């Protein structure tokens, strides 16, 4: 497929030039907890969403192009839910800075501030019997509206919280879980985490296959650019 080959080549050259992943080259890892409330009457038809539970998470926040802090950039929030599908069963959710509206939720929105707006999966997920977009909405903290705290400043004060929601085009947003970021992992403890929403999904909660080939080609090109042989470091 021509588009996939182009994506592979561009990602490979960019990764080779910067000696880092083509997109989201640098980030910060946080520990946290994801809590599924599963209130009565909000059944999703998904076993994991329809039962209460609390799970440890590893979250990576990053800038898509790696631009200096203070400049607008596509912001990424990658969430790994441990033991979501039983011991050792992981769930990966990838969110990108966006708008909350029907069309804006499907387009990346560059912005300078981590906590000034929602993040969405952009592409649809199969959630039960419907296709829905997932999103992470920052829960306002105690700062004044004219103050723009960084993610690190907020974490120094206490947990940073997001409401995780889902909606089809003809539905309002509905909350299915809360995400609480609790601490930044110190640099020596930071490790490479390869998030893959296709490999790490759940029964009844998985991304649709649209654009998977394009994504896989770009990631393969990025790995090849960093290593020269197409294998992980």
C-alpha positions, 0 to 999 in steps of 0.5 A, spaced: 500 500 500 503 506 497 500 510 503 503 505 508 510 505 504 510 513 505 509 513 512 514 507 513 519 511 510 518 518 513 518 515 520 524 511 519 528 517 516 525 522 522 527 517 527 534 516 524 535 523 524 533 524 531 536 518 534 529 517 538 522 515 536 519 519 530 513 521 534 513 522 541 520 522 542 521 523 549 516 523 555 515 522 562 512 516 566 507 516 571 504 511 576 497 511 578 490 508 579 484 507 574 478 506 577 472 503 574 465 505 578 460 501 574 454 504 577 447 501 576 444 502 570 450 504 566 451 497 563 456 498 557 455 490 555 463 490 556 465 485 562 471 489 564 466 496 564 460 493 568 464 491 574 467 495 579 475 495 580 481 498 581 487 497 577 495 500 577 497 504 571 503 506 568 502 512 564 506 516 559 505 523 557 509 526 551 509 531 546 508 528 539 513 532 535 518 533 541 517 541 541 520 545 547 515 546 553 511 552 552 510 551 544 503 548 542 504 540 540 500 534 539 500 531 546 499 524 548 497 520 554 498 513 553 495 509 559 497 501 561 492 498 565 495 492 569 491 486 570 485 488 566 484 482 563 486 478 569 493 477 572 498 479 567 492 481 562 494 488 560 490 494 557 493 499 553 489 506 551 492 511 547 489 518 547 491 525 543 490 532 545 483 534 542 477 537 542 470 534 545 465 536 540 463 531 535 468 532 529 473 535 534 474 529 538 477 525 531 482 531 530 489 532 534 489 539 537 496 542 538 496 545 545 502 548 550 498 545 556 497 538 559 491 540 563 487 545 559 483 540 555 481 533 553 485 527 550 481 522 545 483 516 542 481 519 535 479 513 532 473 509 534 473 503 539 468 497 539 465 498 546 459 493 547 455 493 541 457 500 538 463 504 536 465 510 540 470 514 541 474 514 548 476 520 551 480 523 558 478 529 561 482 533 566 478 534 572 480 541 575 484 542 581 484 548 586 488 552 581 486 559 579 483 560 572 488 565 570 494 560 572 496 554 567 500 549 572 504 544 568 503 537 569 509 536 574 507 542 578 500 539 579 503 532 581 507 536 586 501 538 589 497 532 589 494 526 584 492 529 577 485 526 575 482 525 569 475 522 567 475 517 562 468 517 558 466 514 551 460 517 546 458 515 540 456 520 535 449 521 537 450 520 544 453 525 550 459 523 553 458 518 559 464 517 564 466 509 565 472 510 569 477 515 573 484 515 572 489 518 578 496 520 576 500 519 583 507 520 582 512 521 576 517 515 576 524 518 577 529 518 571 533 512 573 527 508 574 524 510 567 524 504 562 521 503 555 514 502 555 511 500 548 504 501 548 500 497 543 492 498 543 491 492 538 495 487 542 493 489 549 485 490 548 479 486 552 473 482 550 468 488 547 473 493 548 478 494 542 480 499 537 477 498 530 481 496 525 481 502 521 488 505 519 491 499 523 496 498 517 498 505 516 500 505 524 503 499 524 508 501 518 509 508 521 511 504 528 516 499 524 519 505 520 521 508 526 524 502 529 528 501 523 530 508 523 533 507 530 536 500 530 538 500 523 535 493 522 527 493 524 528 490 531 526 493 537 532 496 541 
